């Protein structure tokens, strides 16, 4: 019995560490770039696009802000649809009410 309780204690500690790491990652912002920095995308650790930056030399400067906002919205819409599809696919596999932490 002691072995089982020790295993359960270790599993709970591992789960707490995993949750803490997920929270830390969720607060992290990562920047990716292309074209030598002409285009940058900032994402959260939860794969949510936070910001898109496009160098005005690529397009008409008056259109840059609108295009950046539209790209952020489009990326996040696609990401939400991926999660929705994944949840539908897992619907018959996971117990009722259980969702993955994405």
Jmol script that loads the backbone (N, CA, C; Angstrom):
load data "model"
ATOM      1  N   UNK A   1       0.813  -1.190   0.000  1.00  0.00           N
ATOM      2  CA  UNK A   1       0.000   0.000   0.000  1.00  0.00           C
ATOM      3  C   UNK A   1       0.863   1.262   0.000  1.00  0.00           C
ATOM      4  N   UNK A   2       1.965   1.227   0.689  1.00  0.00           N
ATOM      5  CA  UNK A   2       2.821   2.400   0.741  1.00  0.00           C
ATOM      6  C   UNK A   2       3.355   2.748  -0.638  1.00  0.00           C
ATOM      7  N   UNK A   3       3.681   1.724  -1.421  1.00  0.00           N
ATOM      8  CA  UNK A   3       4.198   1.969  -2.762  1.00  0.00           C
ATOM      9  C   UNK A   3       3.166   2.703  -3.615  1.00  0.00           C
ATOM     10  N   UNK A   4       1.906   2.278  -3.526  1.00  0.00           N
ATOM     11  CA  UNK A   4       0.853   2.917  -4.307  1.00  0.00           C
ATOM     12  C   UNK A   4       0.640   4.357  -3.872  1.00  0.00           C
ATOM     13  N   UNK A   5       0.646   4.609  -2.579  1.00  0.00           N
ATOM     14  CA  UNK A   5       0.447   5.984  -2.099  1.00  0.00           C
ATOM     15  C   UNK A   5       1.627   6.867  -2.504  1.00  0.00           C
ATOM     16  N   UNK A   6       2.818   6.306  -2.518  1.00  0.00           N
ATOM     17  CA  UNK A   6       4.002   7.050  -2.960  1.00  0.00           C
ATOM     18  C   UNK A   6       3.896   7.382  -4.447  1.00  0.00           C
ATOM     19  N   UNK A   7       3.418   6.427  -5.241  1.00  0.00           N
ATOM     20  CA  UNK A   7       3.238   6.660  -6.677  1.00  0.00           C
ATOM     21  C   UNK A   7       2.203   7.747  -6.903  1.00  0.00           C
ATOM     22  N   UNK A   8       1.109   7.717  -6.154  1.00  0.00           N
ATOM     23  CA  UNK A   8       0.063   8.734  -6.287  1.00  0.00           C
ATOM     24  C   UNK A   8       0.591  10.116  -5.891  1.00  0.00           C
ATOM     25  N   UNK A   9       1.397  10.171  -4.854  1.00  0.00           N
ATOM     26  CA  UNK A   9       1.981  11.437  -4.413  1.00  0.00           C
ATOM     27  C   UNK A   9       2.900  11.999  -5.505  1.00  0.00           C
ATOM     28  N   UNK A  10       3.713  11.131  -6.095  1.00  0.00           N
ATOM     29  CA  UNK A  10       4.609  11.564  -7.170  1.00  0.00           C
ATOM     30  C   UNK A  10       3.814  12.035  -8.388  1.00  0.00           C
ATOM     31  N   UNK A  11       2.711  11.346  -8.689  1.00  0.00           N
ATOM     32  CA  UNK A  11       1.874  11.737  -9.823  1.00  0.00           C
ATOM     33  C   UNK A  11       1.249  13.106  -9.577  1.00  0.00           C
ATOM     34  N   UNK A  12       0.805  13.372  -8.345  1.00  0.00           N
ATOM     35  CA  UNK A  12       0.228  14.677  -8.010  1.00  0.00           C
ATOM     36  C   UNK A  12       1.286  15.778  -8.110  1.00  0.00           C
ATOM     37  N   UNK A  13       2.491  15.493  -7.647  1.00  0.00           N
ATOM     38  CA  UNK A  13       3.571  16.478  -7.745  1.00  0.00           C
ATOM     39  C   UNK A  13       3.898  16.771  -9.205  1.00  0.00           C
ATOM     40  N   UNK A  14       3.921  15.732 -10.028  1.00  0.00           N
ATOM     41  CA  UNK A  14       4.206  15.904 -11.445  1.00  0.00           C
ATOM     42  C   UNK A  14       3.095  16.730 -12.097  1.00  0.00           C
ATOM     43  N   UNK A  15       1.848  16.473 -11.733  1.00  0.00           N
ATOM     44  CA  UNK A  15       0.728  17.229 -12.294  1.00  0.00           C
ATOM     45  C   UNK A  15       0.826  18.700 -11.898  1.00  0.00           C
ATOM     46  N   UNK A  16       1.187  18.984 -10.654  1.00  0.00           N
ATOM     47  CA  UNK A  16       1.335  20.365 -10.200  1.00  0.00           C
ATOM     48  C   UNK A  16       2.454  21.072 -10.966  1.00  0.00           C
ATOM     49  N   UNK A  17       3.562  20.386 -11.178  1.00  0.00           N
ATOM     50  CA  UNK A  17       4.669  20.967 -11.937  1.00  0.00           C
ATOM     51  C   UNK A  17       4.257  21.225 -13.387  1.00  0.00           C
ATOM     52  N   UNK A  18       3.508  20.291 -13.963  1.00  0.00           N
ATOM     53  CA  UNK A  18       3.043  20.449 -15.340  1.00  0.00           C
ATOM     54  C   UNK A  18       2.104  21.645 -15.454  1.00  0.00           C
ATOM     55  N   UNK A  19       1.181  21.788 -14.512  1.00  0.00           N
ATOM     56  CA  UNK A  19       0.266  22.932 -14.532  1.00  0.00           C
ATOM     57  C   UNK A  19       1.020  24.249 -14.368  1.00  0.00           C
ATOM     58  N   UNK A  20       2.018  24.265 -13.492  1.00  0.00           N
ATOM     59  CA  UNK A  20       2.816  25.479 -13.290  1.00  0.00           C
ATOM     60  C   UNK A  20       3.585  25.827 -14.566  1.00  0.00           C
ATOM     61  N   UNK A  21       4.113  24.828 -15.239  1.00  0.00           N
ATOM     62  CA  UNK A  21       4.852  25.063 -16.480  1.00  0.00           C
ATOM     63  C   UNK A  21       3.916  25.551 -17.586  1.00  0.00           C
ATOM     64  N   UNK A  22       2.704  24.993 -17.651  1.00  0.00           N
ATOM     65  CA  UNK A  22       1.727  25.446 -18.637  1.00  0.00           C
ATOM     66  C   UNK A  22       1.351  26.902 -18.398  1.00  0.00           C
ATOM     67  N   UNK A  23       1.177  27.292 -17.136  1.00  0.00           N
ATOM     68  CA  UNK A  23       0.836  28.679 -16.803  1.00  0.00           C
ATOM     69  C   UNK A  23       1.983  29.613 -17.175  1.00  0.00           C
ATOM     70  N   UNK A  24       3.205  29.179 -16.888  1.00  0.00           N
ATOM     71  CA  UNK A  24       4.379  29.979 -17.243  1.00  0.00           C
ATOM     72  C   UNK A  24       4.452  30.161 -18.760  1.00  0.00           C
ATOM     73  N   UNK A  25       4.227  29.083 -19.501  1.00  0.00           N
ATOM     74  CA  UNK A  25       4.260  29.148 -20.954  1.00  0.00           C
ATOM     75  C   UNK A  25       3.148  30.049 -21.486  1.00  0.00           C
ATOM     76  N   UNK A  26       1.971  29.993 -20.871  1.00  0.00           N
ATOM     77  CA  UNK A  26       0.842  30.828 -21.316  1.00  0.00           C
ATOM     78  C   UNK A  26       1.166  32.313 -21.191  1.00  0.00           C
ATOM     79  N   UNK A  27       1.999  32.684 -20.223  1.00  0.00           N
ATOM     80  CA  UNK A  27       2.370  34.078 -20.007  1.00  0.00           C
ATOM     81  C   UNK A  27       3.526  34.538 -20.897  1.00  0.00           C
ATOM     82  N   UNK A  28       4.146  33.589 -21.588  1.00  0.00           N
ATOM     83  CA  UNK A  28       5.300  33.882 -22.424  1.00  0.00           C
ATOM     84  C   UNK A  28       4.858  34.383 -23.794  1.00  0.00           C
ATOM     85  N   UNK A  29       5.571  35.355 -24.332  1.00  0.00           N
ATOM     86  CA  UNK A  29       5.344  35.819 -25.690  1.00  0.00           C
ATOM     87  C   UNK A  29       6.605  35.563 -26.504  1.00  0.00           C
ATOM     88  N   UNK A  30       6.403  34.988 -27.691  1.00  0.00           N
ATOM     89  CA  UNK A  30       7.509  34.623 -28.559  1.00  0.00           C
ATOM     90  C   UNK A  30       7.332  35.330 -29.895  1.00  0.00           C
ATOM     91  N   UNK A  31       8.417  35.893 -30.414  1.00  0.00           N
ATOM     92  CA  UNK A  31       8.363  36.613 -31.691  1.00  0.00           C
ATOM     93  C   UNK A  31       9.065  35.806 -32.772  1.00  0.00           C
ATOM     94  N   UNK A  32       8.348  35.624 -33.887  1.00  0.00           N
ATOM     95  CA  UNK A  32       8.928  34.997 -35.066  1.00  0.00           C
ATOM     96  C   UNK A  32       9.038  36.052 -36.154  1.00  0.00           C
ATOM     97  N   UNK A  33      10.003  35.902 -37.026  1.00  0.00           N
ATOM     98  CA  UNK A  33      10.160  36.904 -38.077  1.00  0.00           C
ATOM     99  C   UNK A  33      10.510  36.238 -39.402  1.00  0.00           C
ATOM    100  N   UNK A  34      10.268  37.002 -40.473  1.00  0.00           N
ATOM    101  CA  UNK A  34      10.604  36.536 -41.823  1.00  0.00           C
ATOM    102  C   UNK A  34      11.068  37.737 -42.634  1.00  0.00           C
ATOM    103  N   UNK A  35      11.775  37.453 -43.702  1.00  0.00           N
ATOM    104  CA  UNK A  35      12.231  38.522 -44.584  1.00  0.00           C
ATOM    105  C   UNK A  35      13.200  39.463 -43.910  1.00  0.00           C
ATOM    106  N   UNK A  36      14.067  38.928 -43.073  1.00  0.00           N
ATOM    107  CA  UNK A  36      15.042  39.775 -42.385  1.00  0.00           C
ATOM    108  C   UNK A  36      14.391  40.774 -41.435  1.00  0.00           C
ATOM    109  N   UNK A  37      13.248  40.395 -40.866  1.00  0.00           N
ATOM    110  CA  UNK A  37      12.565  41.264 -39.911  1.00  0.00           C
ATOM    111  C   UNK A  37      11.508  42.156 -40.536  1.00  0.00           C
ATOM    112  N   UNK A  38      11.250  41.998 -41.829  1.00  0.00           N
ATOM    113  CA  UNK A  38      10.226  42.816 -42.474  1.00  0.00           C
ATOM    114  C   UNK A  38       8.818  42.456 -41.992  1.00  0.00           C
ATOM    115  N   UNK A  39       8.637  41.202 -41.583  1.00  0.00           N
ATOM    116  CA  UNK A  39       7.358  40.751 -41.023  1.00  0.00           C
ATOM    117  C   UNK A  39       7.655  40.044 -39.711  1.00  0.00           C
ATOM    118  N   UNK A  40       6.928  40.421 -38.655  1.00  0.00           N
ATOM    119  CA  UNK A  40       7.075  39.789 -37.346  1.00  0.00           C
ATOM    120  C   UNK A  40       5.707  39.377 -36.821  1.00  0.00           C
ATOM    121  N   UNK A  41       5.673  38.240 -36.121  1.00  0.00           N
ATOM    122  CA  UNK A  41       4.457  37.751 -35.486  1.00  0.00           C
ATOM    123  C   UNK A  41       4.798  37.450 -34.027  1.00  0.00           C
ATOM    124  N   UNK A  42       3.991  37.986 -33.109  1.00  0.00           N
ATOM    125  CA  UNK A  42       4.156  37.724 -31.686  1.00  0.00           C
ATOM    126  C   UNK A  42       3.026  36.790 -31.260  1.00  0.00           C
ATOM    127  N   UNK A  43       3.396  35.653 -30.645  1.00  0.00           N
ATOM    128  CA  UNK A  43       2.414  34.675 -30.190  1.00  0.00           C
ATOM    129  C   UNK A  43       2.584  34.406 -28.706  1.00  0.00           C
ATOM    130  N   UNK A  44       1.468  34.067 -28.063  1.00  0.00           N
ATOM    131  CA  UNK A  44       1.532  33.644 -26.670  1.00  0.00           C
ATOM    132  C   UNK A  44       1.935  32.173 -26.635  1.00  0.00           C
ATOM    133  N   UNK A  45       2.258  31.708 -25.458  1.00  0.00           N
ATOM    134  CA  UNK A  45       2.587  30.295 -25.288  1.00  0.00           C
ATOM    135  C   UNK A  45       1.390  29.382 -25.486  1.00  0.00           C
ATOM    136  N   UNK A  46       0.213  29.965 -25.639  1.00  0.00           N
ATOM    137  CA  UNK A  46      -1.001  29.188 -25.917  1.00  0.00           C
ATOM    138  C   UNK A  46      -1.340  29.223 -27.401  1.00  0.00           C
ATOM    139  N   UNK A  47      -0.371  29.577 -28.233  1.00  0.00           N
ATOM    140  CA  UNK A  47      -0.540  29.638 -29.685  1.00  0.00           C
ATOM    141  C   UNK A  47      -1.549  30.694 -30.128  1.00  0.00           C
ATOM    142  N   UNK A  48      -1.721  31.728 -29.345  1.00  0.00           N
ATOM    143  CA  UNK A  48      -2.607  32.824 -29.718  1.00  0.00           C
ATOM    144  C   UNK A  48      -1.765  33.948 -30.293  1.00  0.00           C
ATOM    145  N   UNK A  49      -2.113  34.377 -31.503  1.00  0.00           N
ATOM    146  CA  UNK A  49      -1.379  35.472 -32.130  1.00  0.00           C
ATOM    147  C   UNK A  49      -1.749  36.760 -31.413  1.00  0.00           C
ATOM    148  N   UNK A  50      -0.752  37.470 -30.915  1.00  0.00           N
ATOM    149  CA  UNK A  50      -0.971  38.710 -30.181  1.00  0.00           C
ATOM    150  C   UNK A  50      -0.770  39.941 -31.057  1.00  0.00           C
ATOM    151  N   UNK A  51       0.192  39.847 -31.985  1.00  0.00           N
ATOM    152  CA  UNK A  51       0.524  41.017 -32.782  1.00  0.00           C
ATOM    153  C   UNK A  51       1.205  40.586 -34.077  1.00  0.00           C
ATOM    154  N   UNK A  52       0.910  41.327 -35.143  1.00  0.00           N
ATOM    155  CA  UNK A  52       1.599  41.160 -36.414  1.00  0.00           C
ATOM    156  C   UNK A  52       2.167  42.524 -36.781  1.00  0.00           C
ATOM    157  N   UNK A  53       3.428  42.544 -37.188  1.00  0.00           N
ATOM    158  CA  UNK A  53       4.063  43.797 -37.590  1.00  0.00           C
ATOM    159  C   UNK A  53       4.600  43.619 -39.009  1.00  0.00           C
ATOM    160  N   UNK A  54       4.175  44.525 -39.902  1.00  0.00           N
ATOM    161  CA  UNK A  54       4.621  44.490 -41.294  1.00  0.00           C
ATOM    162  C   UNK A  54       5.352  45.791 -41.587  1.00  0.00           C
ATOM    163  N   UNK A  55       6.553  45.671 -42.117  1.00  0.00           N
ATOM    164  CA  UNK A  55       7.319  46.860 -42.465  1.00  0.00           C
ATOM    165  C   UNK A  55       6.583  47.631 -43.556  1.00  0.00           C
ATOM    166  N   UNK A  56       6.381  48.931 -43.359  1.00  0.00           N
ATOM    167  CA  UNK A  56       5.637  49.734 -44.336  1.00  0.00           C
ATOM    168  C   UNK A  56       6.241  49.732 -45.738  1.00  0.00           C
ATOM    169  N   UNK A  57       7.520  49.387 -45.862  1.00  0.00           N
ATOM    170  CA  UNK A  57       8.134  49.378 -47.194  1.00  0.00           C
ATOM    171  C   UNK A  57       7.545  48.286 -48.085  1.00  0.00           C
ATOM    172  N   UNK A  58       6.841  47.320 -47.490  1.00  0.00           N
ATOM    173  CA  UNK A  58       6.263  46.227 -48.266  1.00  0.00           C
ATOM    174  C   UNK A  58       4.937  46.607 -48.934  1.00  0.00           C
ATOM    175  N   UNK A  59       4.199  47.560 -48.342  1.00  0.00           N
ATOM    176  CA  UNK A  59       2.893  47.958 -48.879  1.00  0.00           C
ATOM    177  C   UNK A  59       2.658  49.444 -48.609  1.00  0.00           C
ATOM    178  N   UNK A  60       1.526  49.932 -49.058  1.00  0.00           N
ATOM    179  CA  UNK A  60       1.140  51.323 -48.822  1.00  0.00           C
ATOM    180  C   UNK A  60       1.053  51.547 -47.310  1.00  0.00           C
ATOM    181  N   UNK A  61       1.808  52.503 -46.765  1.00  0.00           N
ATOM    182  CA  UNK A  61       1.842  52.733 -45.313  1.00  0.00           C
ATOM    183  C   UNK A  61       0.472  52.953 -44.673  1.00  0.00           C
ATOM    184  N   UNK A  62      -0.483  53.485 -45.403  1.00  0.00           N
ATOM    185  CA  UNK A  62      -1.807  53.709 -44.832  1.00  0.00           C
ATOM    186  C   UNK A  62      -2.559  52.404 -44.596  1.00  0.00           C
ATOM    187  N   UNK A  63      -2.183  51.341 -45.282  1.00  0.00           N
ATOM    188  CA  UNK A  63      -2.873  50.058 -45.161  1.00  0.00           C
ATOM    189  C   UNK A  63      -2.231  49.115 -44.143  1.00  0.00           C
ATOM    190  N   UNK A  64      -1.058  49.444 -43.630  1.00  0.00           N
ATOM    191  CA  UNK A  64      -0.308  48.533 -42.758  1.00  0.00           C
ATOM    192  C   UNK A  64      -1.099  48.166 -41.503  1.00  0.00           C
ATOM    193  N   UNK A  65      -1.611  49.129 -40.762  1.00  0.00           N
ATOM    194  CA  UNK A  65      -2.287  48.852 -39.492  1.00  0.00           C
ATOM    195  C   UNK A  65      -3.519  47.977 -39.693  1.00  0.00           C
ATOM    196  N   UNK A  66      -4.298  48.266 -40.711  1.00  0.00           N
ATOM    197  CA  UNK A  66      -5.493  47.464 -40.982  1.00  0.00           C
ATOM    198  C   UNK A  66      -5.105  46.037 -41.339  1.00  0.00           C
ATOM    199  N   UNK A  67      -4.096  45.881 -42.200  1.00  0.00           N
ATOM    200  CA  UNK A  67      -3.646  44.548 -42.601  1.00  0.00           C
ATOM    201  C   UNK A  67      -3.112  43.769 -41.400  1.00  0.00           C
ATOM    202  N   UNK A  68      -2.353  44.422 -40.529  1.00  0.00           N
ATOM    203  CA  UNK A  68      -1.834  43.754 -39.327  1.00  0.00           C
ATOM    204  C   UNK A  68      -2.977  43.243 -38.454  1.00  0.00           C
ATOM    205  N   UNK A  69      -3.996  44.072 -38.220  1.00  0.00           N
ATOM    206  CA  UNK A  69      -5.138  43.666 -37.399  1.00  0.00           C
ATOM    207  C   UNK A  69      -5.911  42.513 -38.034  1.00  0.00           C
ATOM    208  N   UNK A  70      -6.097  42.575 -39.346  1.00  0.00           N
ATOM    209  CA  UNK A  70      -6.803  41.502 -40.040  1.00  0.00           C
ATOM    210  C   UNK A  70      -6.037  40.182 -39.959  1.00  0.00           C
ATOM    211  N   UNK A  71      -4.720  40.248 -40.064  1.00  0.00           N
ATOM    212  CA  UNK A  71      -3.908  39.027 -39.956  1.00  0.00           C
ATOM    213  C   UNK A  71      -3.992  38.421 -38.559  1.00  0.00           C
ATOM    214  N   UNK A  72      -3.950  39.252 -37.524  1.00  0.00           N
ATOM    215  CA  UNK A  72      -4.092  38.748 -36.155  1.00  0.00           C
ATOM    216  C   UNK A  72      -5.437  38.037 -36.011  1.00  0.00           C
ATOM    217  N   UNK A  73      -6.501  38.663 -36.471  1.00  0.00           N
ATOM    218  CA  UNK A  73      -7.834  38.067 -36.372  1.00  0.00           C
ATOM    219  C   UNK A  73      -7.918  36.757 -37.157  1.00  0.00           C
ATOM    220  N   UNK A  74      -7.345  36.721 -38.350  1.00  0.00           N
ATOM    221  CA  UNK A  74      -7.389  35.508 -39.171  1.00  0.00           C
ATOM    222  C   UNK A  74      -6.596  34.363 -38.538  1.00  0.00           C
ATOM    223  N   UNK A  75      -5.410  34.654 -38.023  1.00  0.00           N
ATOM    224  CA  UNK A  75      -4.615  33.613 -37.351  1.00  0.00           C
ATOM    225  C   UNK A  75      -5.372  33.044 -36.159  1.00  0.00           C
ATOM    226  N   UNK A  76      -5.933  33.913 -35.337  1.00  0.00           N
ATOM    227  CA  UNK A  76      -6.643  33.451 -34.144  1.00  0.00           C
ATOM    228  C   UNK A  76      -7.925  32.695 -34.495  1.00  0.00           C
ATOM    229  N   UNK A  77      -8.619  33.095 -35.546  1.00  0.00           N
ATOM    230  CA  UNK A  77      -9.796  32.376 -36.008  1.00  0.00           C
ATOM    231  C   UNK A  77      -9.409  30.960 -36.436  1.00  0.00           C
ATOM    232  N   UNK A  78      -8.326  30.850 -37.185  1.00  0.00           N
ATOM    233  CA  UNK A  78      -7.858  29.535 -37.622  1.00  0.00           C
ATOM    234  C   UNK A  78      -7.458  28.668 -36.428  1.00  0.00           C
ATOM    235  N   UNK A  79      -6.791  29.258 -35.457  1.00  0.00           N
ATOM    236  CA  UNK A  79      -6.360  28.502 -34.278  1.00  0.00           C
ATOM    237  C   UNK A  79      -7.571  27.994 -33.493  1.00  0.00           C
ATOM    238  N   UNK A  80      -8.598  28.816 -33.342  1.00  0.00           N
ATOM    239  CA  UNK A  80      -9.811  28.391 -32.637  1.00  0.00           C
ATOM    240  C   UNK A  80     -10.514  27.261 -33.385  1.00  0.00           C
ATOM    241  N   UNK A  81     -10.503  27.315 -34.713  1.00  0.00           N
ATOM    242  CA  UNK A  81     -11.116  26.263 -35.507  1.00  0.00           C
ATOM    243  C   UNK A  81     -10.344  24.947 -35.382  1.00  0.00           C
ATOM    244  N   UNK A  82      -9.023  25.039 -35.269  1.00  0.00           N
ATOM    245  CA  UNK A  82      -8.213  23.833 -35.057  1.00  0.00           C
ATOM    246  C   UNK A  82      -8.594  23.180 -33.736  1.00  0.00           C
ATOM    247  N   UNK A  83      -8.707  23.972 -32.681  1.00  0.00           N
ATOM    248  CA  UNK A  83      -9.082  23.442 -31.364  1.00  0.00           C
ATOM    249  C   UNK A  83     -10.474  22.823 -31.422  1.00  0.00           C
ATOM    250  N   UNK A  84     -11.407  23.484 -32.085  1.00  0.00           N
ATOM    251  CA  UNK A  84     -12.766  22.969 -32.216  1.00  0.00           C
ATOM    252  C   UNK A  84     -12.779  21.625 -32.938  1.00  0.00           C
ATOM    253  N   UNK A  85     -12.046  21.541 -34.035  1.00  0.00           N
ATOM    254  CA  UNK A  85     -11.963  20.284 -34.790  1.00  0.00           C
ATOM    255  C   UNK A  85     -11.347  19.180 -33.942  1.00  0.00           C
ATOM    256  N   UNK A  86     -10.309  19.518 -33.213  1.00  0.00           N
ATOM    257  CA  UNK A  86      -9.635  18.541 -32.375  1.00  0.00           C
ATOM    258  C   UNK A  86     -10.586  18.029 -31.291  1.00  0.00           C
ATOM    259  N   UNK A  87     -11.335  18.951 -30.664  1.00  0.00           N
ATOM    260  CA  UNK A  87     -12.280  18.554 -29.627  1.00  0.00           C
ATOM    261  C   UNK A  87     -13.380  17.660 -30.196  1.00  0.00           C
ATOM    262  N   UNK A  88     -13.858  17.966 -31.400  1.00  0.00           N
ATOM    263  CA  UNK A  88     -14.879  17.125 -32.031  1.00  0.00           C
ATOM    264  C   UNK A  88     -14.324  15.738 -32.318  1.00  0.00           C
ATOM    265  N   UNK A  89     -13.085  15.679 -32.767  1.00  0.00           N
ATOM    266  CA  UNK A  89     -12.459  14.393 -33.056  1.00  0.00           C
ATOM    267  C   UNK A  89     -12.240  13.546 -31.825  1.00  0.00           C
ATOM    268  N   UNK A  90     -11.998  14.219 -30.693  1.00  0.00           N
ATOM    269  CA  UNK A  90     -11.746  13.506 -29.441  1.00  0.00           C
ATOM    270  C   UNK A  90     -13.023  13.238 -28.659  1.00  0.00           C
ATOM    271  N   UNK A  91     -14.156  13.743 -29.159  1.00  0.00           N
ATOM    272  CA  UNK A  91     -15.428  13.630 -28.460  1.00  0.00           C
ATOM    273  C   UNK A  91     -15.753  12.192 -28.068  1.00  0.00           C
ATOM    274  N   UNK A  92     -15.547  11.257 -28.962  1.00  0.00           N
ATOM    275  CA  UNK A  92     -15.867   9.871 -28.669  1.00  0.00           C
ATOM    276  C   UNK A  92     -14.783   9.133 -27.911  1.00  0.00           C
ATOM    277  N   UNK A  93     -13.639   9.760 -27.731  1.00  0.00           N
ATOM    278  CA  UNK A  93     -12.504   9.095 -27.087  1.00  0.00           C
ATOM    279  C   UNK A  93     -12.420   9.449 -25.609  1.00  0.00           C
ATOM    280  N   UNK A  94     -12.524  10.766 -25.307  1.00  0.00           N
ATOM    281  CA  UNK A  94     -12.380  11.229 -23.931  1.00  0.00           C
ATOM    282  C   UNK A  94     -13.686  11.060 -23.158  1.00  0.00           C
ATOM    283  N   UNK A  95     -13.609  10.908 -21.843  1.00  0.00           N
ATOM    284  CA  UNK A  95     -14.833  10.841 -21.030  1.00  0.00           C
ATOM    285  C   UNK A  95     -15.632  12.128 -21.173  1.00  0.00           C
ATOM    286  N   UNK A  96     -16.956  12.071 -21.013  1.00  0.00           N
ATOM    287  CA  UNK A  96     -17.794  13.269 -21.149  1.00  0.00           C
ATOM    288  C   UNK A  96     -17.311  14.416 -20.253  1.00  0.00           C
ATOM    289  N   UNK A  97     -17.259  15.603 -20.826  1.00  0.00           N
ATOM    290  CA  UNK A  97     -16.867  16.789 -20.065  1.00  0.00           C
ATOM    291  C   UNK A  97     -15.363  17.032 -19.999  1.00  0.00           C
ATOM    292  N   UNK A  98     -14.560  16.044 -20.365  1.00  0.00           N
ATOM    293  CA  UNK A  98     -13.108  16.203 -20.292  1.00  0.00           C
ATOM    294  C   UNK A  98     -12.610  16.819 -21.579  1.00  0.00           C
ATOM    295  N   UNK A  99     -11.813  17.894 -21.447  1.00  0.00           N
ATOM    296  CA  UNK A  99     -11.215  18.566 -22.600  1.00  0.00           C
ATOM    297  C   UNK A  99      -9.723  18.672 -22.388  1.00  0.00           C
ATOM    298  N   UNK A 100      -9.004  18.720 -23.478  1.00  0.00           N
ATOM    299  CA  UNK A 100      -7.557  18.926 -23.392  1.00  0.00           C
ATOM    300  C   UNK A 100      -7.273  20.386 -23.081  1.00  0.00           C
ATOM    301  N   UNK A 101      -6.146  20.673 -22.430  1.00  0.00           N
ATOM    302  CA  UNK A 101      -5.843  22.050 -22.014  1.00  0.00           C
ATOM    303  C   UNK A 101      -5.243  22.913 -23.110  1.00  0.00           C
ATOM    304  N   UNK A 102      -5.808  22.951 -24.285  1.00  0.00           N
ATOM    305  CA  UNK A 102      -5.281  23.795 -25.358  1.00  0.00           C
ATOM    306  C   UNK A 102      -6.137  25.003 -25.497  1.00  0.00           C
TER     307      UNK A 102
END
end "model"
wireframe off; spacefill off
backbone 0.3
color backbone group
